[in-house]
Amino acid sequence: MPPFACPTNHTYKPMPVNVVELRQRLNLTQVQFARRFGFAVGTLRHWENGTRKPRGPALVLLNLIWRDPAAVVRALRPPVRG
């Protein structure tokens, strides 16, 4: 079984992420964080003030950013074509 494969009965449930703490840990403003990772600023503000919670693919992305922000930035860069 490939290392990225998991049993078919496994359901991935991403952990909640404290978005304020994550953004501050990266020393980014709301606008910078939103632009760098592709979120709407308004959505980010809702998450930070608690009126909404990230879910689905956004929560997965936030978990990836939490674990390895540099890898996410590299993955989101446009490919270099030679």
FINUGU-529153 format. One record per residue: x, y, z of N, C-alpha, C, O, CB in turn; residue number from 0. Coordinates in Angstrom, 3 decimals, decimal comma. Glycine has a CB too. Example, Ala and Ser with C-alpha at 12.3 -4.5 7.8 and 13.67 -1.06 7.14 Angstrom:
2
<pt n_u="13,190" n_v="-5,690" n_w="7,800" ca_u="12,300" ca_v="-4,500" ca_w="7,800" c_u="13,200" c_v="-3,300" c_w="7,800" o_u="14,236" o_v="-3,319" o_w="8,465" cb_u="11,308" cb_v="-4,473" cb_w="9,046" num="0"/>
<pt n_u="12,850" n_v="-2,250" n_w="7,080" ca_u="13,670" ca_v="-1,060" ca_w="7,140" c_u="12,900" c_v="0,030" c_w="7,870" o_u="13,409" o_v="1,138" o_w="8,039" cb_u="14,084" cb_v="-0,598" cb_w="5,725" num="1"/>
END
This chain:
82
<pt n_u="0,846" n_v="-1,177" n_w="0,000" ca_u="0,000" ca_v="0,000" ca_w="0,000" c_u="0,894" c_v="1,244" c_w="0,000" o_u="1,807" o_v="1,337" o_w="0,820" cb_u="-0,964" cb_v="-0,004" cb_w="1,226" num="0"/>
<pt n_u="0,648" n_v="2,210" n_w="-0,914" ca_u="1,461" ca_v="3,435" ca_w="-0,947" c_u="1,396" c_v="4,170" c_w="0,397" o_u="0,400" o_v="4,059" o_w="1,111" cb_u="0,985" cb_v="4,369" cb_w="-2,087" num="1"/>
<pt n_u="2,452" n_v="4,920" n_w="0,745" ca_u="2,486" ca_v="5,599" ca_w="2,049" c_u="1,372" c_v="6,624" c_w="2,236" o_u="1,016" o_v="6,935" o_w="3,372" cb_u="3,813" cb_v="6,281" cb_w="2,228" num="2"/>
<pt n_u="0,820" n_v="7,149" n_w="1,163" ca_u="-0,237" ca_v="8,153" ca_w="1,279" c_u="-1,620" c_v="7,524" c_w="1,320" o_u="-2,606" o_v="8,213" o_w="1,582" cb_u="-0,155" cb_v="9,132" cb_w="0,125" num="3"/>
<pt n_u="-1,704" n_v="6,235" n_w="1,065" ca_u="-2,997" ca_v="5,553" ca_w="1,057" c_u="-3,439" c_v="5,255" c_w="2,489" o_u="-2,614" o_v="5,096" o_w="3,388" cb_u="-2,921" cb_v="4,245" cb_w="0,229" num="4"/>
<pt n_u="-4,731" n_v="5,184" n_w="2,677" ca_u="-5,278" ca_v="4,822" ca_w="3,971" c_u="-6,445" c_v="3,866" c_w="3,740" o_u="-6,994" o_v="3,815" o_w="2,640" cb_u="-5,726" cb_v="6,087" cb_w="4,774" num="5"/>
<pt n_u="-6,821" n_v="3,120" n_w="4,755" ca_u="-7,921" ca_v="2,186" ca_w="4,574" c_u="-9,182" c_v="2,898" c_w="4,076" o_u="-9,410" o_v="4,068" o_w="4,382" cb_u="-8,210" cb_v="1,457" cb_w="5,882" num="6"/>
<pt n_u="-9,983" n_v="2,182" n_w="3,317" ca_u="-11,182" ca_v="2,801" ca_w="2,739" c_u="-12,208" c_v="3,177" c_w="3,791" o_u="-13,083" o_v="4,001" o_w="3,523" cb_u="-11,814" cb_v="1,869" cb_w="1,734" num="7"/>
<pt n_u="-12,127" n_v="2,596" n_w="4,978" ca_u="-13,089" ca_v="2,939" ca_w="6,014" c_u="-12,618" c_v="4,097" c_w="6,894" o_u="-13,292" o_v="4,461" o_w="7,857" cb_u="-13,367" cb_v="1,730" cb_w="6,871" num="8"/>
<pt n_u="-11,467" n_v="4,672" n_w="6,566" ca_u="-10,918" ca_v="5,788" ca_w="7,339" c_u="-11,511" c_v="7,106" c_w="6,844" o_u="-11,537" o_v="7,371" o_w="5,642" cb_u="-9,369" cb_v="5,817" cb_w="7,238" num="9"/>
<pt n_u="-11,976" n_v="7,909" n_w="7,760" ca_u="-12,468" ca_v="9,245" ca_w="7,430" c_u="-11,549" c_v="10,259" c_w="8,093" o_u="-11,340" o_v="10,224" o_w="9,306" cb_u="-13,954" cb_v="9,441" cb_w="7,889" num="10"/>
<pt n_u="-11,010" n_v="11,153" n_w="7,294" ca_u="-10,128" ca_v="12,195" ca_w="7,834" c_u="-10,976" c_v="13,294" c_w="8,436" o_u="-11,880" o_v="13,813" o_w="7,781" cb_u="-9,187" cb_v="12,769" cb_w="6,735" num="11"/>
<pt n_u="-10,698" n_v="13,648" n_w="9,656" ca_u="-11,393" ca_v="14,750" ca_w="10,316" c_u="-10,334" c_v="15,746" c_w="10,768" o_u="-9,619" o_v="15,500" o_w="11,739" cb_u="-12,267" cb_v="14,246" cb_w="11,530" num="12"/>
<pt n_u="-10,235" n_v="16,881" n_w="10,056" ca_u="-9,192" ca_v="17,852" ca_w="10,413" c_u="-9,442" c_v="18,453" c_w="11,794" o_u="-10,582" o_v="18,645" o_w="12,218" cb_u="-9,120" cb_v="18,970" cb_w="9,362" num="13"/>
<pt n_u="-8,352" n_v="18,738" n_w="12,471" ca_u="-8,418" ca_v="19,364" ca_w="13,791" c_u="-8,812" c_v="20,832" c_w="13,648" o_u="-8,480" o_v="21,465" o_w="12,646" cb_u="-7,061" cb_v="19,233" cb_w="14,531" num="14"/>
<pt n_u="-9,514" n_v="21,377" n_w="14,636" ca_u="-9,796" ca_v="22,821" ca_w="14,612" c_u="-8,478" c_v="23,598" c_w="14,665" o_u="-7,497" o_v="23,139" o_w="15,249" cb_u="-10,724" cb_v="23,231" cb_w="15,805" num="15"/>
<pt n_u="-8,473" n_v="24,765" n_w="14,056" ca_u="-7,284" ca_v="25,610" ca_w="14,026" c_u="-7,646" c_v="26,982" c_w="14,591" o_u="-8,655" o_v="27,574" o_w="14,207" cb_u="-6,714" cb_v="25,733" cb_w="12,574" num="16"/>
<pt n_u="-6,814" n_v="27,480" n_w="15,506" ca_u="-6,982" ca_v="28,838" ca_w="16,007" c_u="-6,360" c_v="29,763" c_w="14,949" o_u="-5,141" o_v="29,914" o_w="14,874" cb_u="-6,305" cb_v="29,031" cb_w="17,446" num="17"/>
<pt n_u="-7,214" n_v="30,364" n_w="14,149" ca_u="-6,748" ca_v="31,145" ca_w="12,999" c_u="-5,980" c_v="32,381" c_w="13,444" o_u="-4,980" o_v="32,735" o_w="12,819" cb_u="-7,929" cb_v="31,555" cb_w="12,118" num="18"/>
<pt n_u="-6,417" n_v="33,039" n_w="14,494" ca_u="-5,706" ca_v="34,222" ca_w="14,996" c_u="-4,291" c_v="33,828" c_w="15,406" o_u="-3,320" o_v="34,485" o_w="15,031" cb_u="-6,465" cb_v="34,864" cb_w="16,197" num="19"/>
<pt n_u="-4,186" n_v="32,755" n_w="16,177" ca_u="-2,872" ca_v="32,309" ca_w="16,638" c_u="-1,970" c_v="31,925" c_w="15,469" o_u="-0,785" o_v="32,259" o_w="15,458" cb_u="-3,021" cb_v="31,125" cb_w="17,592" num="20"/>
<pt n_u="-2,527" n_v="31,227" n_w="14,493" ca_u="-1,759" ca_v="30,833" ca_w="13,314" c_u="-1,254" c_v="32,060" c_w="12,564" o_u="-0,071" o_v="32,147" o_w="12,235" cb_u="-2,611" cb_v="29,957" cb_w="12,386" num="21"/>
<pt n_u="-2,140" n_v="32,995" n_w="12,297" ca_u="-1,753" ca_v="34,198" ca_w="11,546" c_u="-0,698" c_v="34,994" c_w="12,296" o_u="0,270" o_v="35,465" o_w="11,699" cb_u="-2,977" cb_v="35,081" cb_w="11,273" num="22"/>
<pt n_u="-0,883" n_v="35,147" n_w="13,608" ca_u="0,083" ca_v="35,904" ca_w="14,400" c_u="1,425" c_v="35,180" c_w="14,488" o_u="2,479" o_v="35,816" o_w="14,487" cb_u="-0,468" cb_v="36,156" cb_w="15,803" num="23"/>
<pt n_u="1,383" n_v="33,848" n_w="14,564" ca_u="2,619" ca_v="33,060" ca_w="14,590" c_u="3,438" c_v="33,282" c_w="13,320" o_u="4,669" o_v="33,252" o_w="13,347" cb_u="2,298" cb_v="31,564" cb_w="14,756" num="24"/>
<pt n_u="2,730" n_v="33,507" n_w="12,201" ca_u="3,403" ca_v="33,765" ca_w="10,930" c_u="3,738" c_v="35,243" c_w="10,746" o_u="4,340" o_v="35,633" o_w="9,745" cb_u="2,537" cb_v="33,290" cb_w="9,779" num="25"/>
<pt n_u="3,343" n_v="36,058" n_w="11,718" ca_u="3,622" ca_v="37,496" ca_w="11,698" c_u="3,055" c_v="38,164" c_w="10,444" o_u="3,731" o_v="38,956" o_w="9,786" cb_u="5,130" cb_v="37,741" cb_w="11,781" num="26"/>
<pt n_u="1,791" n_v="37,827" n_w="10,124" ca_u="1,121" ca_v="38,398" ca_w="8,949" c_u="-0,119" c_v="39,165" c_w="9,369" o_u="-0,789" o_v="38,808" o_w="10,338" cb_u="0,746" cb_v="37,293" cb_w="7,942" num="27"/>
<pt n_u="-0,416" n_v="40,225" n_w="8,628" ca_u="-1,689" ca_v="40,914" ca_w="8,825" c_u="-2,802" c_v="40,045" c_w="8,242" o_u="-2,534" o_v="39,058" o_w="7,557" cb_u="-1,675" cb_v="42,336" cb_w="8,159" num="28"/>
<pt n_u="-4,044" n_v="40,417" n_w="8,517" ca_u="-5,163" ca_v="39,680" ca_w="7,931" c_u="-5,098" c_v="39,708" c_w="6,409" o_u="-5,311" o_v="38,688" o_w="5,754" cb_u="-6,497" cb_v="40,259" cb_w="8,412" num="29"/>
<pt n_u="-4,807" n_v="40,868" n_w="5,855" ca_u="-4,744" ca_v="40,999" ca_w="4,390" c_u="-3,614" c_v="40,144" c_w="3,830" o_u="-3,804" o_v="39,446" o_w="2,834" cb_u="-4,546" cb_v="42,481" cb_w="3,978" num="30"/>
<pt n_u="-2,438" n_v="40,190" n_w="4,458" ca_u="-1,308" ca_v="39,397" ca_w="3,984" c_u="-1,608" c_v="37,901" c_w="4,041" o_u="-1,331" o_v="37,170" o_w="3,091" cb_u="-0,064" cb_v="39,710" cb_w="4,808" num="31"/>
<pt n_u="-2,171" n_v="37,454" n_w="5,151" ca_u="-2,486" ca_v="36,034" ca_w="5,313" c_u="-3,505" c_v="35,596" c_w="4,270" o_u="-3,343" o_v="34,556" o_w="3,633" cb_u="-3,019" cb_v="35,751" cb_w="6,732" num="32"/>
<pt n_u="-4,550" n_v="36,390" n_w="4,100" ca_u="-5,602" ca_v="36,052" ca_w="3,134" c_u="-5,028" c_v="35,969" c_w="1,722" o_u="-5,318" o_v="35,020" o_w="0,992" cb_u="-6,740" cb_v="37,092" cb_w="3,185" num="33"/>
<pt n_u="-4,231" n_v="36,936" n_w="1,338" ca_u="-3,652" ca_v="36,928" ca_w="-0,018" c_u="-2,676" c_v="35,782" c_w="-0,219" o_u="-2,683" o_v="35,129" o_w="-1,262" cb_u="-2,947" cb_v="38,247" cb_w="-0,297" num="34"/>
<pt n_u="-1,842" n_v="35,539" n_w="0,775" ca_u="-0,813" ca_v="34,507" ca_w="0,636" c_u="-1,417" c_v="33,117" c_w="0,452" o_u="-0,885" o_v="32,289" o_w="-0,288" cb_u="0,100" cb_v="34,512" cb_w="1,854" num="35"/>
<pt n_u="-2,547" n_v="32,871" n_w="1,142" ca_u="-3,099" ca_v="31,511" ca_w="1,126" c_u="-4,434" c_v="31,391" c_w="0,385" o_u="-5,033" o_v="30,316" o_w="0,375" cb_u="-3,276" cb_v="31,029" cb_w="2,535" num="36"/>
<pt n_u="-4,907" n_v="32,476" n_w="-0,232" ca_u="-6,076" ca_v="32,396" ca_w="-1,099" c_u="-7,428" c_v="32,466" c_w="-0,410" o_u="-8,421" o_v="31,972" o_w="-0,944" cb_u="-6,012" cb_v="31,161" cb_w="-1,853" num="37"/>
<pt n_u="-7,476" n_v="33,072" n_w="0,764" ca_u="-8,743" ca_v="33,245" ca_w="1,460" c_u="-9,273" c_v="34,648" c_w="1,231" o_u="-8,500" o_v="35,580" o_w="1,007" cb_u="-8,583" cb_v="32,970" cb_w="2,961" num="38"/>
<pt n_u="-10,578" n_v="34,802" n_w="1,285" ca_u="-11,168" ca_v="36,140" ca_w="1,261" c_u="-10,918" c_v="36,787" c_w="2,624" o_u="-11,032" o_v="36,126" o_w="3,656" cb_u="-12,709" cb_v="36,086" cb_w="0,927" num="39"/>
<pt n_u="-10,580" n_v="38,070" n_w="2,627" ca_u="-10,311" ca_v="38,776" ca_w="3,881" c_u="-11,543" c_v="38,725" c_w="4,780" o_u="-11,420" o_v="38,523" o_w="5,988" cb_u="-9,899" cb_v="40,245" cb_w="3,608" num="40"/>
<pt n_u="-12,715" n_v="38,905" n_w="4,207" ca_u="-13,949" ca_v="38,864" ca_w="4,996" c_u="-14,146" c_v="37,518" c_w="5,677" o_u="-14,563" o_v="37,454" o_w="6,834" cb_u="-15,147" cb_v="39,170" cb_w="4,111" num="41"/>
<pt n_u="-13,847" n_v="36,450" n_w="4,961" ca_u="-13,959" ca_v="35,109" ca_w="5,531" c_u="-12,984" c_v="34,951" c_w="6,692" o_u="-13,346" o_v="34,432" o_w="7,748" cb_u="-13,695" cb_v="34,033" cb_w="4,456" num="42"/>
<pt n_u="-11,759" n_v="35,394" n_w="6,496" ca_u="-10,749" ca_v="35,329" ca_w="7,553" c_u="-11,222" c_v="36,093" c_w="8,782" o_u="-11,058" o_v="35,617" o_w="9,906" cb_u="-9,402" cb_v="35,895" cb_w="7,056" num="43"/>
<pt n_u="-11,798" n_v="37,255" n_w="8,588" ca_u="-12,291" ca_v="38,057" ca_w="9,723" c_u="-13,412" c_v="37,336" c_w="10,460" o_u="-13,463" o_v="37,364" o_w="11,690" cb_u="-12,785" cb_v="39,432" cb_w="9,238" num="44"/>
<pt n_u="-14,304" n_v="36,696" n_w="9,724" ca_u="-15,377" ca_v="35,924" ca_w="10,367" c_u="-14,804" c_v="34,794" c_w="11,219" o_u="-15,264" o_v="34,553" o_w="12,335" cb_u="-16,336" cb_v="35,348" cb_w="9,307" num="45"/>
<pt n_u="-13,800" n_v="34,107" n_w="10,687" ca_u="-13,170" ca_v="33,033" ca_w="11,460" c_u="-12,524" c_v="33,593" c_w="12,719" o_u="-12,636" o_v="33,013" o_w="13,799" cb_u="-12,123" cb_v="32,291" cb_w="10,609" num="46"/>
<pt n_u="-11,849" n_v="34,724" n_w="12,568" ca_u="-11,123" ca_v="35,282" ca_w="13,706" c_u="-12,054" c_v="35,831" c_w="14,781" o_u="-11,735" o_v="35,751" o_w="15,967" cb_u="-10,193" cb_v="36,374" cb_w="13,237" num="47"/>
<pt n_u="-13,197" n_v="36,386" n_w="14,387" ca_u="-14,089" ca_v="36,930" ca_w="15,418" c_u="-15,102" c_v="35,899" c_w="15,910" o_u="-15,924" o_v="36,197" o_w="16,777" cb_u="-14,823" cb_v="38,149" cb_w="14,880" num="48"/>
<pt n_u="-15,043" n_v="34,685" n_w="15,356" ca_u="-15,854" ca_v="33,592" ca_w="15,866" c_u="-17,269" c_v="33,494" c_w="15,323" o_u="-18,046" o_v="32,661" o_w="15,791" cb_u="-15,923" cb_v="33,700" cb_w="17,304" num="49"/>
<pt n_u="-17,628" n_v="34,328" n_w="14,343" ca_u="-18,979" ca_v="34,237" ca_w="13,786" c_u="-19,115" c_v="33,075" c_w="12,815" o_u="-20,229" o_v="32,643" o_w="12,522" cb_u="-19,347" cb_v="35,534" cb_w="13,089" num="50"/>
<pt n_u="-18,005" n_v="32,568" n_w="12,315" ca_u="-17,980" ca_v="31,383" ca_w="11,459" c_u="-16,765" c_v="30,546" c_w="11,822" o_u="-15,800" o_v="31,038" o_w="12,406" cb_u="-17,955" cb_v="31,774" cb_w="9,950" num="51"/>
<pt n_u="-16,835" n_v="29,270" n_w="11,461" ca_u="-15,699" ca_v="28,370" ca_w="11,678" c_u="-15,262" c_v="27,821" c_w="10,339" o_u="-16,099" o_v="27,501" o_w="9,495" cb_u="-16,062" cb_v="27,214" cb_w="12,660" num="52"/>
<pt n_u="-13,951" n_v="27,707" n_w="10,132" ca_u="-13,483" ca_v="27,096" ca_w="8,887" c_u="-13,915" c_v="25,634" c_w="8,848" o_u="-13,928" o_v="24,948" o_w="9,870" cb_u="-11,939" cb_v="27,214" cb_w="8,754" num="53"/>
<pt n_u="-14,269" n_v="25,171" n_w="7,651" ca_u="-14,660" ca_v="23,776" ca_w="7,497" c_u="-14,286" c_v="23,304" c_w="6,110" o_u="-13,895" o_v="24,098" o_w="5,254" cb_u="-16,171" cb_v="23,589" cb_w="7,749" num="54"/>
<pt n_u="-14,407" n_v="22,031" n_w="5,898" ca_u="-14,124" ca_v="21,452" ca_w="4,588" c_u="-12,693" c_v="21,708" c_w="4,138" o_u="-11,766" o_v="21,673" o_w="4,948" cb_u="-15,084" cb_v="22,003" cb_w="3,561" num="55"/>
<pt n_u="-12,513" n_v="21,968" n_w="2,840" ca_u="-11,176" ca_v="22,162" ca_w="2,291" c_u="-10,411" c_v="23,321" c_w="2,948" o_u="-9,188" o_v="23,263" o_w="3,067" cb_u="-11,276" cb_v="22,403" cb_w="0,807" num="56"/>
<pt n_u="-11,120" n_v="24,362" n_w="3,371" ca_u="-10,441" ca_v="25,486" ca_w="4,031" c_u="-9,799" c_v="25,031" c_w="5,334" o_u="-8,684" o_v="25,441" o_w="5,655" cb_u="-11,430" cb_v="26,638" cb_w="4,302" num="57"/>
<pt n_u="-10,496" n_v="24,191" n_w="6,080" ca_u="-9,942" ca_v="23,693" ca_w="7,340" c_u="-8,755" c_v="22,769" c_w="7,086" o_u="-7,783" o_v="22,784" o_w="7,842" cb_u="-11,022" cb_v="22,955" cb_w="8,147" num="58"/>
<pt n_u="-8,828" n_v="21,976" n_w="6,040" ca_u="-7,699" ca_v="21,120" ca_w="5,679" c_u="-6,486" c_v="21,994" c_w="5,338" o_u="-5,377" o_v="21,729" o_w="5,803" cb_u="-8,068" cb_v="20,192" cb_w="4,478" num="59"/>
<pt n_u="-6,701" n_v="23,030" n_w="4,528" ca_u="-5,602" ca_v="23,931" ca_w="4,172" c_u="-5,026" c_v="24,609" c_w="5,406" o_u="-3,807" o_v="24,724" o_w="5,527" cb_u="-6,078" cb_v="24,985" cb_w="3,170" num="60"/>
<pt n_u="-5,869" n_v="25,058" n_w="6,318" ca_u="-5,378" ca_v="25,688" ca_w="7,548" c_u="-4,538" c_v="24,705" c_w="8,366" o_u="-3,533" o_v="25,097" o_w="8,960" cb_u="-6,557" cb_v="26,210" cb_w="8,394" num="61"/>
<pt n_u="-4,937" n_v="23,445" n_w="8,399" ca_u="-4,137" ca_v="22,434" ca_w="9,100" c_u="-2,774" c_v="22,257" c_w="8,445" o_u="-1,763" o_v="22,117" o_w="9,133" cb_u="-4,878" cb_v="21,093" cb_w="9,132" num="62"/>
<pt n_u="-2,748" n_v="22,263" n_w="7,118" ca_u="-1,472" ca_v="22,157" ca_w="6,413" c_u="-0,596" c_v="23,373" c_w="6,683" o_u="0,610" o_v="23,238" o_w="6,894" cb_u="-1,705" cb_v="21,999" cb_w="4,907" num="63"/>
<pt n_u="-1,193" n_v="24,554" n_w="6,676" ca_u="-0,443" ca_v="25,778" ca_w="6,970" c_u="0,121" c_v="25,698" c_w="8,389" o_u="1,267" o_v="26,081" o_w="8,625" cb_u="-1,348" cb_v="27,041" cb_w="6,808" num="64"/>
<pt n_u="-0,676" n_v="25,205" n_w="9,326" ca_u="-0,232" ca_v="25,081" ca_w="10,718" c_u="1,002" c_v="24,176" c_w="10,813" o_u="1,960" o_v="24,482" o_w="11,523" cb_u="-1,375" cb_v="24,523" cb_w="11,602" num="65"/>
<pt n_u="0,957" n_v="23,060" n_w="10,082" ca_u="2,050" ca_v="22,078" ca_w="10,167" c_u="3,302" c_v="22,506" c_w="9,431" o_u="4,412" o_v="22,306" o_w="9,924" cb_u="1,595" cb_v="20,756" cb_w="9,623" num="66"/>
<pt n_u="3,135" n_v="23,101" n_w="8,245" ca_u="4,316" ca_v="23,435" ca_w="7,443" c_u="3,993" c_v="24,587" c_w="6,491" o_u="3,769" o_v="24,361" o_w="5,302" cb_u="4,808" cb_v="22,197" cb_w="6,646" num="67"/>
<pt n_u="3,968" n_v="25,809" n_w="7,001" ca_u="3,588" ca_v="26,950" ca_w="6,158" c_u="4,500" c_v="27,132" c_w="4,948" o_u="4,029" o_v="27,513" o_w="3,877" cb_u="3,594" cb_v="28,215" cb_w="6,980" num="68"/>
<pt n_u="5,788" n_v="26,868" n_w="5,101" ca_u="6,713" ca_v="27,042" ca_w="3,971" c_u="6,381" c_v="26,077" c_w="2,840" o_u="6,461" o_v="26,447" o_w="1,668" cb_u="8,169" cb_v="26,834" cb_w="4,428" num="69"/>
<pt n_u="6,009" n_v="24,849" n_w="3,175" ca_u="5,646" ca_v="23,876" ca_w="2,142" c_u="4,396" c_v="24,319" c_w="1,396" o_u="4,299" o_v="24,138" o_w="0,182" cb_u="5,426" cb_v="22,489" cb_w="2,761" num="70"/>
<pt n_u="3,450" n_v="24,894" n_w="2,107" ca_u="2,220" ca_v="25,372" ca_w="1,458" c_u="2,544" c_v="26,533" c_w="0,529" o_u="2,039" o_v="26,590" o_w="-0,592" cb_u="1,166" cb_v="25,803" cb_w="2,513" num="71"/>
<pt n_u="3,377" n_v="27,452" n_w="0,982" ca_u="3,770" ca_v="28,580" ca_w="0,132" c_u="4,466" c_v="28,062" c_w="-1,126" o_u="4,186" o_v="28,534" o_w="-2,227" cb_u="4,701" cb_v="29,557" cb_w="0,905" num="72"/>
<pt n_u="5,370" n_v="27,094" n_w="-0,969" ca_u="6,044" ca_v="26,518" ca_w="-2,141" c_u="5,043" c_v="25,860" c_w="-3,085" o_u="5,134" o_v="26,018" o_w="-4,302" cb_u="7,101" cb_v="25,490" cb_w="-1,701" num="73"/>
<pt n_u="4,104" n_v="25,135" n_w="-2,533" ca_u="3,111" ca_v="24,427" ca_w="-3,361" c_u="2,196" c_v="25,391" c_w="-4,101" o_u="1,701" o_v="25,064" o_w="-5,180" cb_u="2,270" cb_v="23,491" cb_w="-2,494" num="74"/>
<pt n_u="1,967" n_v="26,557" n_w="-3,549" ca_u="1,058" ca_v="27,525" ca_w="-4,165" c_u="1,745" c_v="28,437" c_w="-5,174" o_u="1,072" o_v="29,167" o_w="-5,901" cb_u="0,412" cb_v="28,363" cb_w="-3,099" num="75"/>
<pt n_u="3,068" n_v="28,406" n_w="-5,229" ca_u="3,795" ca_v="29,220" ca_w="-6,219" c_u="3,496" c_v="28,732" c_w="-7,620" o_u="3,307" o_v="27,537" o_w="-7,846" cb_u="5,316" cb_v="29,179" cb_w="-5,960" num="76"/>
<pt n_u="3,455" n_v="29,660" n_w="-8,557" ca_u="3,294" ca_v="29,220" ca_w="-9,951" c_u="4,495" c_v="28,382" c_w="-10,369" o_u="5,614" o_v="28,657" o_w="-9,937" cb_u="3,129" cb_v="30,439" cb_w="-10,904" num="77"/>
<pt n_u="4,285" n_v="27,371" n_w="-11,193" ca_u="5,404" ca_v="26,532" ca_w="-11,613" c_u="6,369" c_v="27,326" c_w="-12,492" o_u="5,967" o_v="28,202" o_w="-13,257" cb_u="4,894" cb_v="25,290" cb_w="-12,366" num="78"/>
<pt n_u="7,642" n_v="26,994" n_w="-12,359" ca_u="8,681" ca_v="27,629" ca_w="-13,188" c_u="8,774" c_v="26,829" c_w="-14,476" o_u="8,992" o_v="25,618" o_w="-14,451" cb_u="10,083" cb_v="27,687" cb_w="-12,443" num="79"/>
<pt n_u="8,612" n_v="27,496" n_w="-15,572" ca_u="8,684" ca_v="26,827" ca_w="-16,874" c_u="9,956" c_v="27,260" c_w="-17,574" o_u="10,297" o_v="28,442" o_w="-17,601" cb_u="7,438" cb_v="27,149" cb_w="-17,747" num="80"/>
<pt n_u="10,640" n_v="26,305" n_w="-18,129" ca_u="11,918" ca_v="26,616" ca_w="-18,737" c_u="11,911" c_v="26,634" c_w="-20,174" o_u="12,944" o_v="26,886" o_w="-20,793" cb_u="12,901" cb_v="25,709" cb_w="-18,320" num="81"/>
END
